């Protein structure tokens, strides 16, 4: 059985109000489960756990439930998902905020919320400042392989090859719930083995892209420009945009620049938590770039980005042109 872990900010907190907000529903739900387990044992959970939805339940009902003391236990846990449902009514906001400011003894109130994009409502700011709050932002594509590597190890006690993690994330995208189900399926498929390979990912029926963007960035980083040029056709055919590729390339080349000028430790510190595994790979690639070539490549990307946004030419044209310039410089050198 997989036991979700609490984030460090909540690990030792018991009771009061927990405000979990952001667009990543999977990680929010993992923390909801972990908070329930941290406050209640199985013997009394049926008496002391209420799970409601703010978009479906009258605020008077929720207020009554929150005021009910624990039964034969230290804590009563009330989970309100879709707590953004309280934001639209003055009475509902005031009722909830009164409990948030003065939670009854023995209550652990968990408010799981997706704040509407662009909202500046004071209600959400108050919830954040008055509660034990944690934000769950949607992972970027660049975070996914690292998250899969960590998740496989921590939740399923298996390892996943970098190439397999990259291919899986390229095939599925940023939905962590779907990615986790794929990991669970792969862990069961392994049997007595402990390493998920790209062959395993294909064997369980996941439709992998012919060219994944991570491996393509590595081709550029390794200065294998002819292979990258061939792979570009495939990426564009799979629906990748020129702007998206240029942004990814810029991030990759800037990391190469940090590696070549500042060294491994500085690169590792600069990388986000789920991308630190990249440090050794990027460091090795940085050694293949002659002095000045990275600066020229980044300046070329800036030009390509401007042209992509202003010219009627196809996305592929400008990225292809950028690669051809790099190839010609490599041949001349």
N, C-alpha and C positions, 0 to 999 in steps of 0.2 A: 504493500500500500504506500502511495506517495504522500508524504506529510509536508504540506506547504510550510515554508519558513517565513517568519516575520522579518520585515526590513529592520535594520539596526535602530532606526529612530523609534520603533514601537516595541522592540524586543522585551523591554523591562516595564512597559506601561500596562497597568491594569485598571480598568474602570474609567469612567468619564466618557467623552465623546471622541469618536474617531471619524475624521472626514477624509474619505478617499475619493479623489477626483481625477479626471483626465479621460482620454479616449481609449486607453488600452484596457478593455474589459477583462481580458484574460488575467493579467497580473492583479487587477483590483479584486477579482473573485478569489484568486489564490490567497490574498491577504485577508479577505473576509473569512474564509475558511480557517486560516491560521489564528485569527483573533477569537473566533468561536471556540476553537480547541484550547486556546490559552486560558479562557475564562470558565469553561464548563467541562465537566466530566460526563461520560456517557450515562451514568446512573441517574443524573438529574436534568439532563439536557431537555427531555420532553416537557418538563415543567417550566423551564426557564429560558426557552429560546422562542422568539417570535420573529418571523421573516415577512416583511410587508413591502409594498411598492408605493412610493410617494405619488405616483400618477394615478393610482387606483383606489387609495384608501383615504377616507375622511380624516382630517387632521384631529378631530375630536376623538376618534377611535385610537389613533396613534398616541395621542396625549394620555389617554386612559391606560393604555398598555405600558407606556414609559413610566407611569406613576406606580405601577404594580410592583411590590417588593419581591425579592427572590424567595423561592420556596425550597427549603431544606438545602440551601447552598449559599455561597458567599455572593455570587453574581447572578444578575439577570441580563441576558443579552437581547437587544432589539436591533435587528438589521433592517434598514430601510434602503432598498435599492431604488433607483430613479428618484432620488431626493430632490432633483431639480423640479419635480412636480409641485413643491411647496413655494417656489419662487413667484408664482403668478398671483397669489392671493395674500393680502395684507395680514389677515388673521392667521393664516397658515404660517407665514414667515415669523410673526411675533410669537406664536406658540412654540415653534421649533427653537427659535433663538433664546427664549426664556429657559427652556430645558438645557440648551447648550451652555448658557451662562451659569446655570445652577442645577447641574445634574443631580437627581436624587441619589442617596446612598445606595450602593449595590447595583447601580445601573452601568452597563457598558452599551452605549448607543453607537451603532456603526452606520454612517451615512455614506452610501456609495452613489456618486454623482457624475454625470457627464455635463459639464457646463456648456451651454450653447456657444458656438463659435462667435467671437466678437462681443460677447456679453460683458458689460462692465457693472453688472448689478451689485449693489452693496451687500446684498444677502450672501453672495458667495465669498466676498472678502471677509465678512464677519465670521462665516463658518470656518474659514481658513485660519483666521487669527485667534479664535476662541477655542479651537479644537486641537487634538493631535492630528495634524493634517499631513498627507503624503500625496504628491502628484504623480500620476502615471501617464507620461507622455507616450504617444505612439512611437515605437522604434523606427529608426530610419533603416533603409535597406542595408546600409553599411554595418549596422549593429547585428543583423540577423545571424550570420555565420558564427560569430562569437557567442551569441546567446544559445544557439543550438549546441555548440561544443560544451558550454557550461551546463545547460539543461540536461543533456544526455548523461553527463557524469553525475550530477547531483540528484536527479530524479529517477534515473533508470540504471545507474551504476555501470554504464557502458561508455566507450569512447566513440567518437565519430571523426572520420578523416576530414581534414579541412576541405578537400575537393568535394566530398559528399555533402558537407554542410553548405558549401557555396551553391552547389547544384540544387539542393533541396530548397534553399531560400529563393533562388532564382525562379524555381518552378511554382512556388506557392505564394510568395510575397510576404507582407507584414502581418498576416493574421496569425498571432501566436497560438491561438487555440487549435487551428488546423495544423500548424507545424508541430505542436505537442502531440497531437493524435498520431501524426506520421511517425514521430519518434517512438511513441509507445508501440506502434505496429512493428517498427523496425527492431526494437529491443526484443519483442516476442519472437520475431522471425529469426534472430541470431541463434537461439538455442543456447548451446554451451559456449559459443564464441562471445567475445567482448568488444569487438571493433566493427563499427558500421562503415562499410566501404561504399563507393559509388555504385558498384555492382549490386549491392544489397538494395540500394535505393531504387534501382531499375527493376530488380527482381520482384519487389512488392507492388509494382504497378504504377509507380509515380512517373508521370510523363515529364522527362527532363528536357530542357532546352538544348538545341544542338550546340549552341555557344553560350555559356553563361558569362555575364558581365564581369564577374570577379576574375575569372581566368583570363578574360580579355585584357583587363587592367594589368594583370601580371605579365602578359605578353609584351605590353608596352613598357612596363617597368624593367623587363629583362632585355629590352631593345630588340625584340624579335618582330620588327616592324612589318615584314612581309606576311607573317602569319596573322598579325593583327589586322592587316589590310584585308586578308581573306575573311577573317572572322567578322569584320565590320559589315559585310554584306549580309551575313547570317543574323547578326544582332538587329540590324534595321528591318530585316524581313520578319523578325519575331516581334516587332512593335516598339523597339527602343527608339527614343528620340535623340536627335543630335545634341540638343541642349542638355538632356540628362547625362549623356555620355561625356560631354565636355565638363560638366560639374564634377562627375566622378573622377575623370582624368586629372582635373585641377587638384582635387583632394589628394589623389595618389602622388602626383608629382611634388606637391608641397611637402608631403611626408618624406619623400625621397630627399628633398632639399634639407629638411631638418636632420635626417640621418647623416647626410654627407657633410654638413657643416657643424652640427652640434653633437653628433654621436648617439649611440644606442640609448643611454639613460635618458637623455633629453627627449628623444622620440617616444620612449615608453611613457614618460610623464605626460607628454602632449596628447597621447591617444586617449579617447574616451574609454570607460571601463570595459565595454564589450568588444573593443577593438585592439586591446593590448597584445593579443596573440599575434598581431600582424608585425610586431616590432622586428623580430628576427628575419622575417621574409623581406620586409622593406629594406632593412639594413644591407642584406645581401644584394638586392637589386641596385641600391644606390652606388655600390662600388663599380658598377658597369657603365656609369655615366662619366664621360670626360669633363674636365672643368669647363664651365660656361654653357654646356649643352642643356642642362636643366633650366637655366634662366631663359635661354632662347626658346625652349619648348613651351615654357609657361607663357612667355610673351606671345608665341604663336597661338596658344589656346585662347588668350584674351582677344586676339584679332578674330579667331574663328567664332567665338561667342558673340561678338558684336555683329559679325556678318550673318550669323544664324538668325538673329533677331531683326535684321533690317533688310535682308535680301530675299527675293522670290526663289532663289536656288534651293534645291533639295537639302535636307539635313545631312544626308550622306556626303554630299559634294564637299562641304567645308571640313568635315572630320577627315575625309579621304585626302584632301589637299594637305592638311596638317601632317598626316602620316607620311605622305610622299616627300615632303620637305625634310622630315626627320631621316627618311631613308637615304635621300641624296646626300645629306650631311655625313651620315655614317659611312657611305661609300667613299666620299671625298676624303674623310679622315683615314 
